[in-house]
Amino acid sequence: MALSSNINIKVDPEDKEKASALFKQWGLTFSSAINVFLKQCINQGHMPFTIGKYEDNYTSSEMTPEEIDQLAEECEQIARDPKVKSYNSFSELLKEIDNEIENE
């Protein structure tokens, strides 16, 4: 599909420079990054991110940074434990789950 519609927007020059540098690291032009954003809005049916300060979007049911750190440490301990069974792929795990369900 050929792109043929132009959009003129006003942005802070410093923001444009910083965003362009970031997009370049990802292999995108400013225009292609805007197109990715528009496609994500269309595909998801909403903004592809939450707007607002972190504190505004935080609810008591979410984990605190300390809880996340603790959970990450527990995950690392489990990953290092040789007694814990590991899988080479997600599909391998799913097959074992299916086998266990069949054997119940």
N, CA, C and O atoms as a Tinker XYZ file with bonds, in Angstrom:
   416  protein
     1  N      0.838000   -1.170000    0.000000    73     2
     2  CA     0.000000    0.000000    0.000000    64     1     3
     3  C      0.886000    1.238000    0.000000    63     2     4     5
     4  O      1.736000    1.395000    0.877000    81     3
     5  N      0.697000    2.101000   -0.960000    73     3     6
     6  CA     1.487000    3.322000   -1.050000    64     5     7
     7  C      0.980000    4.351000   -0.055000    63     6     8     9
     8  O     -0.223000    4.557000    0.105000    81     7
     9  N      1.924000    4.983000    0.602000    73     7    10
    10  CA     1.555000    6.031000    1.539000    64     9    11
    11  C      1.400000    7.331000    0.763000    63    10    12    13
    12  O      2.296000    7.723000    0.016000    81    11
    13  N      0.268000    7.995000    0.939000    73    11    14
    14  CA     0.040000    9.196000    0.152000    64    13    15
    15  C     -0.548000   10.348000    0.939000    63    14    16    17
    16  O     -0.724000   11.432000    0.383000    81    15
    17  N     -0.854000   10.159000    2.199000    73    15    18
    18  CA    -1.468000   11.215000    2.993000    64    17    19
    19  C     -0.416000   11.868000    3.877000    63    18    20    21
    20  O      0.315000   11.178000    4.587000    81    19
    21  N     -0.336000   13.187000    3.838000    73    19    22
    22  CA     0.610000   13.928000    4.662000    64    21    23
    23  C     -0.089000   14.475000    5.893000    63    22    24    25
    24  O     -1.246000   14.890000    5.835000    81    23
    25  N      0.632000   14.469000    7.012000    73    23    26
    26  CA     0.137000   15.041000    8.253000    64    25    27
    27  C      1.174000   16.049000    8.719000    63    26    28    29
    28  O      2.362000   15.736000    8.789000    81    27
    29  N      0.739000   17.230000    9.030000    73    27    30
    30  CA     1.635000   18.250000    9.582000    64    29    31
    31  C      1.325000   18.401000   11.061000    63    30    32    33
    32  O      0.193000   18.704000   11.440000    81    31
    33  N      2.338000   18.188000   11.898000    73    31    34
    34  CA     2.150000   18.328000   13.334000    64    33    35
    35  C      3.236000   19.239000   13.889000    63    34    36    37
    36  O      4.332000   19.327000   13.336000    81    35
    37  N      2.922000   19.909000   14.978000    73    35    38
    38  CA     3.900000   20.756000   15.648000    64    37    39
    39  C      4.411000   20.008000   16.872000    63    38    40    41
    40  O      3.630000   19.547000   17.705000    81    39
    41  N      5.726000   19.895000   16.969000    73    39    42
    42  CA     6.348000   19.242000   18.112000    64    41    43
    43  C      7.509000   20.093000   18.585000    63    42    44    45
    44  O      8.066000   20.889000   17.829000    81    43
    45  N      7.859000   19.914000   19.831000    73    43    46
    46  CA     9.023000   20.593000   20.390000    64    45    47
    47  C     10.259000   20.114000   19.631000    63    46    48    49
    48  O     10.466000   18.908000   19.505000    81    47
    49  N     11.087000   21.033000   19.121000    73    47    50
    50  CA    12.269000   20.628000   18.344000    64    49    51
    51  C     13.199000   19.673000   19.095000    63    50    52    53
    52  O     13.750000   18.748000   18.498000    81    51
    53  N     13.375000   19.894000   20.402000    73    51    54
    54  CA    14.240000   19.011000   21.188000    64    53    55
    55  C     13.630000   17.618000   21.303000    63    54    56    57
    56  O     14.343000   16.619000   21.217000    81    55
    57  N     12.304000   17.546000   21.500000    73    55    58
    58  CA    11.627000   16.249000   21.559000    64    57    59
    59  C     11.767000   15.514000   20.233000    63    58    60    61
    60  O     12.017000   14.309000   20.211000    81    59
    61  N     11.607000   16.238000   19.126000    73    59    62
    62  CA    11.730000   15.615000   17.802000    64    61    63
    63  C     13.137000   15.065000   17.606000    63    62    64    65
    64  O     13.309000   13.964000   17.083000    81    63
    65  N     14.134000   15.824000   18.021000    73    63    66
    66  CA    15.526000   15.383000   17.873000    64    65    67
    67  C     15.796000   14.123000   18.698000    63    66    68    69
    68  O     16.398000   13.169000   18.205000    81    67
    69  N     15.345000   14.127000   19.958000    73    67    70
    70  CA    15.555000   12.968000   20.827000    64    69    71
    71  C     14.800000   11.743000   20.301000    63    70    72    73
    72  O     15.341000   10.637000   20.269000    81    71
    73  N     13.545000   11.951000   19.890000    73    71    74
    74  CA    12.746000   10.834000   19.376000    64    73    75
    75  C     13.353000   10.296000   18.087000    63    74    76    77
    76  O     13.420000    9.082000   17.896000    81    75
    77  N     13.795000   11.182000   17.202000    73    75    78
    78  CA    14.400000   10.745000   15.938000    64    77    79
    79  C     15.640000    9.902000   16.184000    63    78    80    81
    80  O     15.865000    8.903000   15.500000    81    79
    81  N     16.452000   10.308000   17.169000    73    79    82
    82  CA    17.654000    9.534000   17.501000    64    81    83
    83  C     17.286000    8.150000   18.030000    63    82    84    85
    84  O     17.928000    7.156000   17.690000    81    83
    85  N     16.254000    8.096000   18.860000    73    83    86
    86  CA    15.794000    6.818000   19.386000    64    85    87
    87  C     15.251000    5.937000   18.267000    63    86    88    89
    88  O     15.586000    4.755000   18.188000    81    87
    89  N     14.415000    6.505000   17.405000    73    87    90
    90  CA    13.845000    5.743000   16.293000    64    89    91
    91  C     14.949000    5.218000   15.380000    63    90    92    93
    92  O     14.867000    4.096000   14.880000    81    91
    93  N     15.981000    6.035000   15.164000    73    91    94
    94  CA    17.098000    5.619000   14.307000    64    93    95
    95  C     17.777000    4.372000   14.874000    63    94    96    97
    96  O     18.177000    3.480000   14.126000    81    95
    97  N     17.904000    4.318000   16.226000    73    95    98
    98  CA    18.498000    3.136000   16.867000    64    97    99
    99  C     17.673000    1.890000   16.570000    63    98   100   101
   100  O     18.211000    0.785000   16.508000    81    99
   101  N     16.385000    2.066000   16.390000    73    99   102
   102  CA    15.485000    0.952000   16.116000    64   101   103
   103  C     15.354000    0.690000   14.619000    63   102   104   105
   104  O     14.622000   -0.212000   14.210000    81   103
   105  N     16.060000    1.474000   13.797000    73   103   106
   106  CA    15.986000    1.302000   12.352000    64   105   107
   107  C     14.744000    1.935000   11.735000    63   106   108   109
   108  O     14.310000    1.535000   10.655000    81   107
   109  N     14.173000    2.924000   12.423000    73   107   110
   110  CA    12.957000    3.577000   11.940000    64   109   111
   111  C     13.213000    5.043000   11.657000    63   110   112   113
   112  O     14.036000    5.681000   12.314000    81   111
   113  N     12.498000    5.571000   10.671000    73   111   114
   114  CA    12.463000    7.007000   10.467000    64   113   115
   115  C     11.386000    7.569000   11.376000    63   114   116   117
   116  O     10.590000    6.819000   11.940000    81   115
   117  N     11.360000    8.887000   11.519000    73   115   118
   118  CA    10.320000    9.516000   12.325000    64   117   119
   119  C      8.955000    9.167000   11.734000    63   118   120   121
   120  O      8.018000    8.843000   12.463000    81   119
   121  N      8.854000    9.236000   10.430000    73   119   122
   122  CA     7.592000    8.942000    9.746000    64   121   123
   123  C      7.156000    7.495000    9.956000    63   122   124   125
   124  O      5.983000    7.234000   10.221000    81   123
   125  N      8.094000    6.551000    9.841000    73   123   126
   126  CA     7.720000    5.144000   10.022000    64   125   127
   127  C      7.318000    4.867000   11.467000    63   126   128   129
   128  O      6.436000    4.044000   11.712000    81   127
   129  N      7.955000    5.545000   12.433000    73   127   130
   130  CA     7.578000    5.367000   13.839000    64   129   131
   131  C      6.155000    5.869000   14.075000    63   130   132   133
   132  O      5.391000    5.240000   14.807000    81   131
   133  N      5.798000    6.982000   13.469000    73   131   134
   134  CA     4.426000    7.500000   13.591000    64   133   135
   135  C      3.453000    6.507000   12.972000    63   134   136   137
   136  O      2.374000    6.279000   13.518000    81   135
   137  N      3.820000    5.914000   11.838000    73   135   138
   138  CA     2.959000    4.919000   11.199000    64   137   139
   139  C      2.790000    3.682000   12.071000    63   138   140   141
   140  O      1.697000    3.118000   12.133000    81   139
   141  N      3.852000    3.250000   12.747000    73   139   142
   142  CA     3.755000    2.120000   13.673000    64   141   143
   143  C      2.783000    2.468000   14.796000    63   142   144   145
   144  O      1.929000    1.658000   15.157000    81   143
   145  N      2.913000    3.667000   15.343000    73   143   146
   146  CA     2.014000    4.111000   16.405000    64   145   147
   147  C      0.562000    4.082000   15.935000    63   146   148   149
   148  O     -0.306000    3.566000   16.639000    81   147
   149  N      0.290000    4.633000   14.746000    73   147   150
   150  CA    -1.077000    4.659000   14.229000    64   149   151
   151  C     -1.622000    3.241000   14.031000    63   150   152   153
   152  O     -2.772000    2.966000   14.372000    81   151
   153  N     -0.798000    2.340000   13.478000    73   151   154
   154  CA    -1.239000    0.951000   13.273000    64   153   155
   155  C     -1.562000    0.273000   14.596000    63   154   156   157
   156  O     -2.541000   -0.467000   14.691000    81   155
   157  N     -0.741000    0.519000   15.625000    73   155   158
   158  CA    -0.995000   -0.085000   16.928000    64   157   159
   159  C     -2.294000    0.441000   17.526000    63   158   160   161
   160  O     -3.057000   -0.322000   18.119000    81   159
   161  N     -2.548000    1.723000   17.376000    73   159   162
   162  CA    -3.824000    2.284000   17.852000    64   161   163
   163  C     -4.993000    1.599000   17.155000    63   162   164   165
   164  O     -5.977000    1.231000   17.797000    81   163
   165  N     -4.886000    1.430000   15.858000    73   163   166
   166  CA    -5.956000    0.803000   15.078000    64   165   167
   167  C     -6.110000   -0.666000   15.476000    63   166   168   169
   168  O     -7.223000   -1.128000   15.727000    81   167
   169  N     -4.993000   -1.400000   15.533000    73   167   170
   170  CA    -5.046000   -2.838000   15.855000    64   169   171
   171  C     -5.564000   -3.107000   17.262000    63   170   172   173
   172  O     -6.314000   -4.060000   17.474000    81   171
   173  N     -5.170000   -2.275000   18.224000    73   171   174
   174  CA    -5.566000   -2.498000   19.617000    64   173   175
   175  C     -6.876000   -1.817000   19.974000    63   174   176   177
   176  O     -7.508000   -2.171000   20.969000    81   175
   177  N     -7.289000   -0.848000   19.175000    73   175   178
   178  CA    -8.531000   -0.141000   19.443000    64   177   179
   179  C     -8.410000    0.881000   20.564000    63   178   180   181
   180  O     -9.417000    1.372000   21.074000    81   179
   181  N     -7.178000    1.202000   20.949000    73   179   182
   182  CA    -6.914000    2.198000   21.989000    64   181   183
   183  C     -5.460000    2.610000   21.899000    63   182   184   185
   184  O     -4.695000    2.064000   21.103000    81   183
   185  N     -5.088000    3.573000   22.717000    73   183   186
   186  CA    -3.678000    3.984000   22.756000    64   185   187
   187  C     -2.851000    2.773000   23.188000    63   186   188   189
   188  O     -3.263000    2.050000   24.096000    81   187
   189  N     -1.706000    2.536000   22.568000    73   187   190
   190  CA    -0.920000    1.346000   22.914000    64   189   191
   191  C     -0.080000    1.510000   24.177000    63   190   192   193
   192  O      0.883000    0.771000   24.385000    81   191
   193  N     -0.435000    2.457000   25.001000    73   191   194
   194  CA     0.250000    2.687000   26.259000    64   193   195
   195  C     -0.674000    3.492000   27.164000    63   194   196   197
   196  O     -1.669000    4.059000   26.714000    81   195
   197  N     -0.326000    3.531000   28.447000    73   195   198
   198  CA    -1.110000    4.286000   29.418000    64   197   199
   199  C     -0.589000    5.715000   29.467000    63   198   200   201
   200  O      0.621000    5.941000   29.482000    81   199
   201  N     -1.494000    6.667000   29.492000    73   199   202
   202  CA    -1.107000    8.069000   29.561000    64   201   203
   203  C     -1.254000    8.555000   30.990000    63   202   204   205
   204  O     -2.300000    8.360000   31.609000    81   203
   205  N     -0.228000    9.178000   31.513000    73   203   206
   206  CA    -0.287000    9.719000   32.859000    64   205   207
   207  C      0.966000    9.380000   33.631000    63   206   208   209
   208  O      1.797000    8.587000   33.189000    81   207
   209  N      1.085000    9.989000   34.780000    73   207   210
   210  CA     2.217000    9.694000   35.646000    64   209   211
   211  C      2.020000    8.319000   36.254000    63   210   212   213
   212  O      0.889000    7.860000   36.413000    81   211
   213  N      3.121000    7.659000   36.594000    73   211   214
   214  CA     3.061000    6.327000   37.183000    64   213   215
   215  C      2.144000    6.318000   38.394000    63   214   216   217
   216  O      1.325000    5.413000   38.549000    81   215
   217  N      2.278000    7.317000   39.249000    73   215   218
   218  CA     1.472000    7.355000   40.469000    64   217   219
   219  C     -0.019000    7.411000   40.146000    63   218   220   221
   220  O     -0.842000    6.863000   40.878000    81   219
   221  N     -0.359000    8.086000   39.031000    73   219   222
   222  CA    -1.765000    8.214000   38.654000    64   221   223
   223  C     -2.374000    6.875000   38.249000    63   222   224   225
   224  O     -3.574000    6.656000   38.418000    81   223
   225  N     -1.550000    5.986000   37.717000    73   223   226
   226  CA    -2.042000    4.720000   37.185000    64   225   227
   227  C     -1.843000    3.552000   38.142000    63   226   228   229
   228  O     -2.302000    2.442000   37.870000    81   227
   229  N     -1.177000    3.788000   39.239000    73   227   230
   230  CA    -0.877000    2.723000   40.188000    64   229   231
   231  C     -2.089000    2.460000   41.074000    63   230   232   233
   232  O     -2.705000    3.388000   41.598000    81   231
   233  N     -2.413000    1.204000   41.230000    73   231   234
   234  CA    -3.490000    0.845000   42.145000    64   233   235
   235  C     -2.916000   -0.070000   43.218000    63   234   236   237
   236  O     -1.852000   -0.663000   43.037000    81   235
   237  N     -3.612000   -0.178000   44.314000    73   235   238
   238  CA    -3.102000   -0.982000   45.423000    64   237   239
   239  C     -3.013000   -2.462000   45.062000    63   238   240   241
   240  O     -2.318000   -3.217000   45.742000    81   239
   241  N     -3.704000   -2.889000   44.005000    73   239   242
   242  CA    -3.658000   -4.299000   43.631000    64   241   243
   243  C     -2.408000   -4.629000   42.816000    63   242   244   245
   244  O     -2.124000   -5.802000   42.573000    81   243
   245  N     -1.661000   -3.616000   42.396000    73   243   246
   246  CA    -0.440000   -3.859000   41.640000    64   245   247
   247  C      0.722000   -4.058000   42.595000    63   246   248   249
   248  O      0.646000   -3.700000   43.770000    81   247
   249  N      1.791000   -4.630000   42.079000    73   247   250
   250  CA     2.954000   -4.895000   42.925000    64   249   251
   251  C      3.798000   -3.636000   43.104000    63   250   252   253
   252  O      3.903000   -2.808000   42.199000    81   251
   253  N      4.385000   -3.509000   44.264000    73   251   254
   254  CA     5.308000   -2.407000   44.523000    64   253   255
   255  C      6.659000   -2.771000   43.911000    63   254   256   257
   256  O      6.914000   -3.943000   43.633000    81   255
   257  N      7.527000   -1.780000   43.697000    73   255   258
   258  CA     8.869000   -2.094000   43.185000    64   257   259
   259  C      9.617000   -3.080000   44.071000    63   258   260   261
   260  O     10.365000   -3.919000   43.569000    81   259
   261  N      9.425000   -2.989000   45.383000    73   259   262
   262  CA    10.088000   -3.921000   46.304000    64   261   263
   263  C      9.578000   -5.350000   46.092000    63   262   264   265
   264  O     10.354000   -6.306000   46.107000    81   263
   265  N      8.260000   -5.481000   45.893000    73   263   266
   266  CA     7.679000   -6.813000   45.654000    64   265   267
   267  C      8.185000   -7.391000   44.332000    63   266   268   269
   268  O      8.438000   -8.591000   44.232000    81   267
   269  N      8.329000   -6.543000   43.332000    73   267   270
   270  CA     8.843000   -6.990000   42.033000    64   269   271
   271  C     10.282000   -7.463000   42.187000    63   270   272   273
   272  O     10.655000   -8.504000   41.646000    81   271
   273  N     11.099000   -6.701000   42.927000    73   271   274
   274  CA    12.487000   -7.102000   43.167000    64   273   275
   275  C     12.557000   -8.443000   43.890000    63   274   276   277
   276  O     13.373000   -9.300000   43.553000    81   275
   277  N     11.693000   -8.614000   44.887000    73   275   278
   278  CA    11.672000   -9.868000   45.648000    64   277   279
   279  C     11.271000  -11.032000   44.736000    63   278   280   281
   280  O     11.875000  -12.103000   44.791000    81   279
   281  N     10.265000  -10.822000   43.911000    73   279   282
   282  CA     9.821000  -11.862000   42.988000    64   281   283
   283  C     10.913000  -12.204000   41.981000    63   282   284   285
   284  O     11.117000  -13.374000   41.659000    81   283
   285  N     11.607000  -11.196000   41.489000    73   283   286
   286  CA    12.706000  -11.438000   40.544000    64   285   287
   287  C     13.799000  -12.278000   41.185000    63   286   288   289
   288  O     14.344000  -13.183000   40.553000    81   287
   289  N     14.119000  -11.980000   42.437000    73   287   290
   290  CA    15.134000  -12.758000   43.152000    64   289   291
   291  C     14.681000  -14.204000   43.327000    63   290   292   293
   292  O     15.473000  -15.128000   43.145000    81   291
   293  N     13.416000  -14.403000   43.677000    73   291   294
   294  CA    12.891000  -15.768000   43.827000    64   293   295
   295  C     12.963000  -16.518000   42.497000    63   294   296   297
   296  O     13.300000  -17.701000   42.466000    81   295
   297  N     12.652000  -15.844000   41.422000    73   295   298
   298  CA    12.712000  -16.473000   40.093000    64   297   299
   299  C     14.137000  -16.877000   39.750000    63   298   300   301
   300  O     14.367000  -17.957000   39.205000    81   299
   301  N     15.097000  -16.010000   40.068000    73   299   302
   302  CA    16.500000  -16.328000   39.815000    64   301   303
   303  C     16.954000  -17.528000   40.636000    63   302   304   305
   304  O     17.700000  -18.373000   40.142000    81   303
   305  N     16.503000  -17.607000   41.897000    73   303   306
   306  CA    16.855000  -18.745000   42.740000    64   305   307
   307  C     16.283000  -20.038000   42.168000    63   306   308   309
   308  O     16.964000  -21.064000   42.148000    81   307
   309  N     15.059000  -19.995000   41.714000    73   307   310
   310  CA    14.427000  -21.177000   41.120000    64   309   311
   311  C     15.173000  -21.593000   39.858000    63   310   312   313
   312  O     15.409000  -22.779000   39.630000    81   311
   313  N     15.541000  -20.611000   39.042000    73   311   314
   314  CA    16.243000  -20.914000   37.789000    64   313   315
   315  C     17.605000  -21.563000   38.042000    63   314   316   317
   316  O     18.065000  -22.374000   37.237000    81   315
   317  N     18.248000  -21.211000   39.152000    73   315   318
   318  CA    19.564000  -21.780000   39.474000    64   317   319
   319  C     19.477000  -23.121000   40.190000    63   318   320   321
   320  O     20.482000  -23.823000   40.299000    81   319
   321  N     18.311000  -23.487000   40.676000    73   319   322
   322  CA    18.141000  -24.708000   41.461000    64   321   323
   323  C     18.160000  -25.927000   40.539000    63   322   324   325
   324  O     17.268000  -26.078000   39.703000    81   323
   325  N     19.165000  -26.801000   40.678000    73   323   326
   326  CA    19.247000  -27.970000   39.802000    64   325   327
   327  C     18.135000  -28.990000   40.040000    63   326   328   329
   328  O     17.915000  -29.861000   39.198000    81   327
   329  N     17.435000  -28.899000   41.163000    73   327   330
   330  CA    16.348000  -29.836000   41.462000    64   329   331
   331  C     15.062000  -29.475000   40.721000    63   330   332   333
   332  O     14.155000  -30.299000   40.602000    81   331
   333  N     14.988000  -28.245000   40.227000    73   331   334
   334  CA    13.779000  -27.787000   39.542000    64   333   335
   335  C     13.842000  -28.217000   38.079000    63   334   336   337
   336  O     14.821000  -27.948000   37.383000    81   335
   337  N     12.795000  -28.883000   37.626000    73   335   338
   338  CA    12.751000  -29.353000   36.250000    64   337   339
   339  C     12.662000  -28.155000   35.310000    63   338   340   341
   340  O     11.943000  -27.192000   35.577000    81   339
   341  N     13.404000  -28.230000   34.205000    73   339   342
   342  CA    13.354000  -27.159000   33.212000    64   341   343
   343  C     12.935000  -27.734000   31.867000    63   342   344   345
   344  O     12.955000  -28.948000   31.663000    81   343
   345  N     12.563000  -26.866000   30.973000    73   343   346
   346  CA    12.079000  -27.258000   29.649000    64   345   347
   347  C     12.866000  -26.518000   28.586000    63   346   348   349
   348  O     13.310000  -25.389000   28.795000    81   347
   349  N     13.032000  -27.164000   27.448000    73   347   350
   350  CA    13.766000  -26.538000   26.344000    64   349   351
   351  C     12.893000  -25.595000   25.540000    63   350   352   353
   352  O     13.398000  -24.748000   24.803000    81   351
   353  N     11.573000  -25.739000   25.682000    73   351   354
   354  CA    10.660000  -24.869000   24.941000    64   353   355
   355  C      9.321000  -24.820000   25.651000    63   354   356   357
   356  O      9.018000  -25.667000   26.491000    81   355
   357  N      8.540000  -23.842000   25.313000    73   355   358
   358  CA     7.206000  -23.711000   25.879000    64   357   359
   359  C      6.327000  -24.870000   25.428000    63   358   360   361
   360  O      5.506000  -25.372000   26.196000    81   359
   361  N      6.504000  -25.293000   24.172000    73   359   362
   362  CA     5.693000  -26.407000   23.675000    64   361   363
   363  C      6.014000  -27.699000   24.426000    63   362   364   365
   364  O      5.129000  -28.532000   24.625000    81   363
   365  N      7.274000  -27.876000   24.846000    73   363   366
   366  CA     7.651000  -29.043000   25.646000    64   365   367
   367  C      6.912000  -29.025000   26.986000    63   366   368   369
   368  O      6.432000  -30.061000   27.445000    81   367
   369  N      6.821000  -27.865000   27.604000    73   367   370
   370  CA     6.078000  -27.720000   28.854000    64   369   371
   371  C      4.605000  -28.039000   28.637000    63   370   372   373
   372  O      4.005000  -28.757000   29.437000    81   371
   373  N      4.019000  -27.522000   27.576000    73   371   374
   374  CA     2.603000  -27.770000   27.303000    64   373   375
   375  C      2.320000  -29.251000   27.070000    63   374   376   377
   376  O      1.287000  -29.764000   27.500000    81   375
   377  N      3.238000  -29.938000   26.387000    73   375   378
   378  CA     3.063000  -31.378000   26.169000    64   377   379
   379  C      3.048000  -32.129000   27.494000    63   378   380   381
   380  O      2.245000  -33.041000   27.687000    81   379
   381  N      3.938000  -31.744000   28.406000    73   379   382
   382  CA     3.967000  -32.415000   29.707000    64   381   383
   383  C      2.682000  -32.144000   30.484000    63   382   384   385
   384  O      2.146000  -33.042000   31.134000    81   383
   385  N      2.193000  -30.926000   30.418000    73   383   386
   386  CA     0.932000  -30.594000   31.095000    64   385   387
   387  C     -0.201000  -31.435000   30.520000    63   386   388   389
   388  O     -1.015000  -31.983000   31.263000    81   387
   389  N     -0.252000  -31.536000   29.182000    73   387   390
   390  CA    -1.291000  -32.357000   28.535000    64   389   391
   391  C     -1.190000  -33.809000   28.999000    63   390   392   393
   392  O     -2.209000  -34.438000   29.284000    81   391
   393  N      0.032000  -34.347000   29.077000    73   391   394
   394  CA     0.238000  -35.717000   29.538000    64   393   395
   395  C     -0.250000  -35.903000   30.969000    63   394   396   397
   396  O     -0.880000  -36.911000   31.289000    81   395
   397  N      0.040000  -34.933000   31.823000    73   395   398
   398  CA    -0.400000  -35.031000   33.214000    64   397   399
   399  C     -1.922000  -34.994000   33.307000    63   398   400   401
   400  O     -2.515000  -35.709000   34.115000    81   399
   401  N     -2.538000  -34.183000   32.504000    73   399   402
   402  CA    -4.007000  -34.093000   32.508000    64   401   403
   403  C     -4.620000  -35.419000   32.026000    63   402   404   405
   404  O     -5.610000  -35.890000   32.588000    81   403
   405  N     -4.028000  -36.013000   30.988000    73   403   406
   406  CA    -4.522000  -37.277000   30.464000    64   405   407
   407  C     -4.364000  -38.399000   31.480000    63   406   408   409
   408  O     -5.188000  -39.313000   31.525000    81   407
   409  N     -3.314000  -38.341000   32.299000    73   407   410
   410  CA    -3.037000  -39.401000   33.275000    64   409   411
   411  C     -3.782000  -39.221000   34.597000    63   410   412   413
   412  O     -3.645000  -40.052000   35.495000    81   411
   413  N     -4.549000  -38.179000   34.729000    73   411   414
   414  CA    -5.307000  -37.982000   35.992000    64   413   415
   415  C     -6.450000  -38.917000   36.105000    63   414   416
   416  O     -7.180000  -38.882000   37.096000    81   415
